[in-house]
Amino acid sequence: MEHRNDIDGLRALAVVPIVLFHLGIYALPGGFVGVDVFFVISGYLITSIICREIDGGRFSIAAFYRRRVVRILPALLFMLAATLIAGKFWLLAVELRDLGKSAAAAIAFVANIHFWFPPITLTHHRTQNYYCIPGHWASKSSSTFSIHSCCC
């Protein structure tokens, strides 16, 4: 697939509400819409690649996932390492332990399952903590801690 400037433009527009949302600027609502646009773009690009490979008789599910791993894993490992190192300096021991559990769930690609169940810690009881109020999918989850927004 050749490079598409129109898709780059959509990505640029989609990132604006996301960045503003994370900066606490709510003048342009729709941080989640930006994430949805990214999902739609990714789905379109991945489907286009798969269809082209199937049409060419060269599609391989193993090769498909190998490309995903090569693309995603380095960024994930870097972000987890940076987050854990920063956590070592800025978090209390109990919070660092929770961050370690979150990082383990992220590396296993089960973070959504991990965040579904709130942790019980010394500093945060089950019904009110920075992971879940009361669950990762709750309406208030947009303003709670997630591993991707650990630098809040």
Order of alpha helices (4+ residues) and beta strands (2+ residues): alpha-alpha-alpha-alpha-alpha
